Amino acid sequence: MILKISPMMLSGIFTGSDQQLDRIETTTLGITDNKKKVYVLDHRIFSAVDTTKVESPAYEELARYLKYPFKTVSGKPLRNFGNFIDSGNGNATHTIYRICNKYNAYGEKLLRPIKGNGTQELFKKSKAGGKELIILNSCESKNTIMKLVQQAIHDEAGSFGTNIYFSGNLPDDYFIQLTSEKRVFKGGRYVWEKKSKSNLDRNEMLDCLAYALVAIEWRLSTLGNNPFAELRIYDANQRKKIEDKKDIDTSEVNIDEDKYIEQPVHARKKFGFVQTKSTGKNYFKR
């Protein structure tokens, strides 16, 4: 398994996953200090016969991928800071909860169950049937994605507060899915819905990106009053690990500068999302 991660300056990675009957789809993002740059590094599919079953091999493959020791081409370790998986499909909700309780990393859950469009805030913790999950305002996240895409083709692309870059290794239909929905006014508010009513037209890649972007904001909210300072310190410690190494093995996970297409996109500062109050300290000491 090769994930080509180019930028040495990445501080960490985040993922968003969507469950479908015959597959799990996952988008991987990387961010730099202060979220000046957000990289869409990868989108992959873990195929299966029936993902409503907890024993489906797709979940084991997903967990193995998320636990992979990602590195930049120079050998700097990249920590996976947050992984959201949608539990909104009623046929697999209990399966997703069980899977999220099954896998751990860095002393906490590897995967966190989410459900979209249930809150005015960008995200909030909730309980359903005695199970903890995170409710997302996925409409707001998609608003941000569309603004980022628009800014990516602007004459001043790359100069905004946050800019997005897309890997050249993304699936051929990635941007078709990314623009597969339209914003409409319904029930006194704006919502996103598919442009086409056909089940053959997919939007999972858009959903996964929306989940991963919120995962970034959720993790930052746990890092205290100055989350980027915490990330800076952590990143500096990772760099120290490779300063004195001359021969670095990058065969496992590497970065290929030639295959990385930078297409800047800005999201409103801090993605245009309202920052929540810090809920944790000393995260990196775990």
C-alpha positions in Angstrom: 0.0 0.0 0.0 1.5 3.3 -1.1 0.2 6.7 -0.2 2.3 9.4 -1.8 2.5 12.4 0.5 4.6 15.3 -0.8 4.7 18.3 1.5 7.4 18.0 4.2 5.7 20.8 6.0 2.6 18.8 6.9 1.7 18.7 10.6 -0.7 15.8 10.6 -3.4 14.0 8.7 -7.2 13.5 9.1 -9.8 11.3 7.4 -13.5 11.2 6.7 -15.2 7.9 5.8 -18.6 7.0 4.3 -20.2 3.6 4.6 -22.1 2.1 1.7 -23.5 -1.4 1.5 -20.6 -2.8 -0.6 -17.7 -0.5 0.4 -16.2 2.0 2.7 -14.9 5.2 1.1 -12.2 7.3 2.8 -10.6 10.7 2.1 -7.3 11.6 3.7 -6.3 15.2 4.3 -3.1 16.8 5.5 -2.7 20.3 7.0 0.2 22.7 7.5 0.8 25.1 10.3 -2.2 27.5 10.8 -4.1 25.6 8.1 -2.5 27.8 5.5 -2.6 24.8 3.2 -4.9 21.8 3.2 -3.9 18.9 1.0 -6.4 16.3 -0.3 -3.9 13.5 -0.3 -5.9 10.4 -1.1 -9.3 8.9 -1.7 -9.7 5.1 -1.5 -12.3 2.4 -1.4 -12.4 -0.6 0.8 -14.7 -3.0 -1.0 -16.8 -5.7 0.6 -19.9 -7.8 0.1 -21.9 -6.4 3.1 -20.6 -3.7 5.3 -23.7 -3.9 7.5 -22.0 -6.8 9.1 -19.4 -6.1 11.8 -17.2 -8.9 10.6 -16.9 -7.3 7.1 -13.2 -7.3 6.1 -13.6 -3.7 4.9 -13.4 -2.4 8.5 -10.3 -4.4 9.2 -8.7 -2.9 6.1 -9.8 0.6 7.0 -8.3 0.2 10.5 -5.1 -1.1 9.1 -4.9 1.9 6.8 -5.6 4.4 9.5 -2.9 2.9 11.8 -0.3 2.9 9.0 2.9 4.7 10.0 2.6 7.5 7.5 5.7 9.6 6.7 6.8 12.3 4.4 9.4 11.5 1.7 12.1 12.9 4.1 11.0 10.4 6.8 9.2 12.7 9.1 6.4 10.8 10.9 2.8 12.0 10.3 0.3 11.4 13.0 -3.3 10.6 12.2 -5.1 13.1 14.4 -8.8 12.4 13.7 -11.0 10.0 11.8 -14.7 10.4 11.3 -17.0 7.8 9.9 -20.7 8.4 9.1 -23.2 6.3 11.1 -26.2 7.9 9.5 -27.1 4.8 7.4 -29.8 3.1 9.5 -28.9 -0.3 8.2 -25.4 -0.1 9.6 -25.6 2.3 12.6 -25.0 -0.3 15.3 -22.2 -1.9 13.2 -20.5 1.5 13.0 -20.7 2.0 16.8 -19.2 -1.5 17.4 -16.4 -0.9 15.0 -15.6 2.5 16.6 -15.4 0.8 20.0 -13.2 -2.0 18.6 -10.1 -0.1 17.4 -7.9 2.3 19.4 -4.8 4.3 18.7 -2.7 6.7 20.9 -4.8 5.8 23.8 -8.1 6.9 22.3 -10.7 5.7 19.7 -9.3 5.3 16.2 -12.6 6.1 14.6 -15.4 8.3 15.8 -19.0 7.9 14.7 -20.7 10.9 13.2 -24.1 11.9 11.8 -24.7 14.9 9.6 -27.1 17.9 9.5 -28.3 17.6 13.1 -26.9 20.8 14.6 -26.6 24.6 14.2 -23.0 24.4 15.4 -20.3 22.9 13.2 -20.2 19.9 15.5 -21.3 18.8 18.9 -21.2 15.7 21.0 -24.4 13.8 21.5 -25.9 10.4 22.5 -28.2 8.2 20.6 -29.5 5.0 22.2 -26.8 5.3 24.9 -24.1 5.6 22.3 -21.8 8.6 22.0 -21.4 10.2 18.6 -20.6 13.6 17.1 -23.3 15.5 15.2 -22.1 17.6 12.3 -23.4 20.5 10.4 -22.4 19.0 7.0 -24.3 21.8 5.1 -21.9 24.3 6.6 -18.9 22.1 5.7 -20.1 21.8 2.1 -20.6 25.6 2.0 -16.9 25.9 2.8 -15.9 23.3 0.2 -17.7 25.2 -2.5 -16.0 28.4 -1.5 -12.7 26.7 -1.5 -13.3 25.3 -5.0 -14.3 28.7 -6.3 -11.2 30.3 -4.8 -9.1 27.5 -6.3 -9.8 28.9 -9.8 -9.5 32.5 -8.8 -6.8 34.7 -10.2 -5.3 35.0 -6.7 -5.5 31.3 -5.9 -3.0 30.3 -3.3 -3.1 33.7 -1.5 -6.1 33.2 0.7 -6.1 32.5 4.4 -6.5 28.8 3.8 -5.7 27.2 0.4 -6.5 23.7 -0.7 -4.4 21.4 -3.0 -5.4 18.3 -4.7 -3.3 15.2 -5.3 -2.8 14.1 -8.9 -3.6 10.5 -7.8 -7.2 11.1 -6.9 -9.9 9.0 -8.8 -10.8 10.2 -12.3 -14.3 11.2 -11.2 -13.2 13.0 -8.0 -14.2 16.5 -9.2 -17.4 15.3 -10.8 -18.4 14.0 -7.3 -17.1 17.1 -5.6 -19.5 19.2 -7.6 -22.4 16.7 -7.6 -24.6 18.7 -5.3 -26.4 22.1 -5.4 -27.4 24.5 -2.7 -31.2 25.0 -2.5 -33.6 26.8 -0.1 -35.9 24.4 1.7 -37.8 24.6 5.0 -36.6 28.1 5.7 -32.9 27.3 5.3 -30.3 26.4 2.7 -29.4 22.8 2.2 -27.3 20.7 -0.2 -28.9 18.0 -2.4 -27.8 16.0 -5.4 -28.2 17.6 -8.8 -29.2 14.3 -10.3 -31.8 11.9 -8.8 -30.1 8.9 -10.4 -28.5 6.4 -8.0 -25.7 6.0 -10.6 -24.5 9.5 -9.9 -22.3 9.4 -6.7 -21.5 12.1 -4.1 -19.5 10.0 -1.5 -16.3 11.8 -2.3 -17.9 15.2 -1.4 -19.3 13.7 1.8 -15.9 12.3 2.8 -14.2 15.6 2.3 -16.9 17.4 4.3 -16.4 14.9 7.2 -12.6 15.2 7.1 -12.7 19.0 7.2 -14.8 18.9 10.3 -12.5 16.4 11.8 -9.7 19.0 11.6 -11.8 21.6 13.5 -12.9 19.0 16.1 -9.3 18.0 16.8 -8.1 21.6 17.0 -10.8 22.3 19.6 -9.2 19.7 21.9 -5.7 21.3 21.9 -6.2 24.2 24.2 -6.4 27.9 23.6 -3.5 27.9 21.1 -3.9 24.7 19.1 -1.4 25.7 16.4 1.3 26.3 18.9 0.7 22.8 20.2 0.9 21.5 16.6 4.1 23.5 16.0 5.8 22.0 19.1 4.7 18.5 18.1 5.9 19.0 14.5 9.3 20.3 15.7 9.8 17.2 17.8 9.0 15.0 14.8 11.5 16.9 12.7 14.2 16.3 15.3 13.8 12.6 14.9 15.1 12.8 11.3 17.7 15.6 11.5 20.6 13.3 12.1 19.5 10.5 9.8 21.3 10.2 6.5 19.8 7.1 5.0 16.0 7.2 5.4 13.9 4.3 4.1 10.8 5.9 2.5 9.7 2.8 0.7 6.6 2.2 2.9 4.9 5.6 2.6 6.5 8.2 0.4 5.9 11.5 -1.3 6.3 12.1 -5.0 6.6 15.8 -5.8 6.2 15.2 -9.5 2.8 13.5 -9.0 1.5 16.2 -6.6 -0.7 18.9 -8.3 -1.1 22.0 -6.2 -4.4 23.7 -6.8 -4.9 26.3 -4.1 -8.2 26.9 -2.5 -9.1 29.1 0.4 -11.6 28.4 3.0 -12.7 31.3 5.1 -10.3 31.9 7.9 -10.6 28.9 10.2 -12.7 27.4 7.4 -15.4 29.9 8.3 -16.3 27.7 11.2 -17.0 28.9 14.7 -14.3 27.6 17.0 -15.5 25.7 20.1 -14.1 26.0 23.5 -11.1 23.8 24.3 -12.0 20.5 26.0 -8.6 19.0 26.6 -5.0 19.6 27.7 -1.6 17.9 27.2 -3.0 15.9 24.2 0.4 15.1 22.8 1.6 13.7 26.2 -0.8 10.7 25.8 
